[in-house]
Amino acid sequence: MESNIIKENDFIFLVLDDRRRWLVQVKKGEEFHTHKGIISHSDLIGKAFGTCIFSKPHESQGYKFYILKPYPSDFILHMARKTQIIYPKDAGIILLHTGIGPGCKVIEAGCGSGALTCILGNYVRPNGHIFSYDIREKSLKQATKNIKKANLNDYVSINYGNILEDDLNHKNIDAIVLDMPTPWLAIEKVKKYLKLSGSIVSFSPTIEQVKKTTFEMEKNDFFEIISVELLIREMQIKENATRPNTRMIGHSGYLTFGRKIENKKNPYRGIKPRKKEFINLDGMPLRDIDDNEK
Ligand SMILES: C[S@@+](CC[C@H](N)C(=O)[O-])C[C@H]1O[C@@H](n2cnc3c(N)ncnc32)[C@H](O)[C@@H]1O
């Protein structure tokens, strides 16, 4: 079982209140400065996740900070970013609806800031791998930094690669994740990397992209093609005033899923049914052989 005690290099989620919360990597001798005082990293080491600590100097500041173990969603929302990132709700259904889990080999394009890459890398441990590609230098640099920070170097490779043009030389891949402007142009090209029954998922902000991607999946014999949109409404819980919050994220994007299958023509179609035969079973009345029983 994973230890609940904070060690050097662990990530903690330092929470002051609803808005002020930080993802911090614990380094002996370092300090975390906020406008509500200073937290010394050495004071965190040896404490249990879930406890609290007071900022220094105690006389003038002494604010209470909670120390939580970060969830994957905390990494996504609090990591440094250069691009629009995938929201935790969308990352969640990507994992569940593609079967990405321990041991899976996955291709991702583009890596962007590496937010989704971190989630995928975390879930394929201990013996799977994410091969993530992008064409922008800025994205490659930012994603590489975030992957290193999340300690996922052994499970993720970030490389320059144009998913539309380059031959990426993969086979037997379990899943392909596309978050890029023109996913439909990649479908035919990436199909050969996938193993049979492997899945492809594309994240797109507009319906125009979804339609083109769906038609291209159909053209390439993908199976179980569906598109979904997820909306999350947080609840305001108050005595006599419990209802959805006034504000919410109205739209992030649509997800289109499909699976690679073998598509053969039905060899039994078009064969003329044989003439009706009569059989005589001992003691049984003569009967017709039904077409379905042949
Ligand atoms: C919205 S970002 C991806 C964000 C990422 N999913 C995340 O959670 O951080 C889209 C990325 O796709 C990359 N991209 C666009 N066309 C590409 C292509 N043909 N091959 C690989 N990457 C591409 C862009 O450079 C950009 O970094």
The ligand as an SDF file (V2000), in Angstrom:
LIG
                    3D

 27 29  0  0  0  0  0  0  0  0999 V2000
   -5.2270   21.5690  -27.7940 C   0  0  0  0  0  0  0  0  0  0  0  0
   -3.5720   21.0230  -27.9110 S   0  0  0  0  0  0  0  0  0  0  0  0
   -3.5970   19.4570  -27.0640 C   0  0  0  0  0  0  0  0  0  0  0  0
   -3.7520   19.6190  -25.5600 C   0  0  0  0  0  0  0  0  0  0  0  0
   -3.4830   18.3540  -24.7710 C   0  0  0  0  0  0  0  0  0  0  0  0
   -4.4680   17.3260  -25.0140 N   0  0  0  0  0  0  0  0  0  0  0  0
   -3.4290   18.6490  -23.2890 C   0  0  0  0  0  0  0  0  0  0  0  0
   -4.3020   18.1340  -22.5270 O   0  0  0  0  0  0  0  0  0  0  0  0
   -2.5210   19.3520  -22.8400 O   0  0  0  0  0  0  0  0  0  0  0  0
   -3.4380   20.5580  -29.5880 C   0  0  0  0  0  0  0  0  0  0  0  0
   -2.0140   20.2200  -30.0150 C   0  0  0  0  0  0  0  0  0  0  0  0
   -2.0550   19.5100  -31.2460 O   0  0  0  0  0  0  0  0  0  0  0  0
   -0.8560   19.7970  -31.9270 C   0  0  0  0  0  0  0  0  0  0  0  0
   -0.9860   19.3960  -33.3480 N   0  0  0  0  0  0  0  0  0  0  0  0
   -1.6700   20.0280  -34.3260 C   0  0  0  0  0  0  0  0  0  0  0  0
   -1.5430   19.3520  -35.5020 N   0  0  0  0  0  0  0  0  0  0  0  0
   -0.7620   18.2700  -35.2520 C   0  0  0  0  0  0  0  0  0  0  0  0
   -0.2640   17.1920  -36.0520 C   0  0  0  0  0  0  0  0  0  0  0  0
   -0.5320   17.1360  -37.3500 N   0  0  0  0  0  0  0  0  0  0  0  0
    0.5080   16.2350  -35.4670 N   0  0  0  0  0  0  0  0  0  0  0  0
    0.8000   16.3020  -34.1510 C   0  0  0  0  0  0  0  0  0  0  0  0
    0.3530   17.3060  -33.3370 N   0  0  0  0  0  0  0  0  0  0  0  0
   -0.4150   18.2780  -33.8690 C   0  0  0  0  0  0  0  0  0  0  0  0
   -0.6960   21.3060  -31.6930 C   0  0  0  0  0  0  0  0  0  0  0  0
    0.6210   21.7300  -31.9280 O   0  0  0  0  0  0  0  0  0  0  0  0
   -1.1300   21.4520  -30.2390 C   0  0  0  0  0  0  0  0  0  0  0  0
   -0.0370   21.4280  -29.3480 O   0  0  0  0  0  0  0  0  0  0  0  0
  1  2  1  0
  2  3  1  0
  2 10  1  0
  3  4  1  0
  4  5  1  0
  5  6  1  0
  5  7  1  0
  7  8  2  0
  7  9  1  0
 10 11  1  0
 11 12  1  0
 11 26  1  0
 12 13  1  0
 13 14  1  0
 13 24  1  0
 14 15  1  0
 14 23  1  0
 15 16  2  0
 16 17  1  0
 17 18  1  0
 17 23  2  0
 18 19  1  0
 18 20  2  0
 20 21  1  0
 21 22  2  0
 22 23  1  0
 24 25  1  0
 24 26  1  0
 26 27  1  0
M  CHG  2   2   1   9  -1
M  END
$$$$
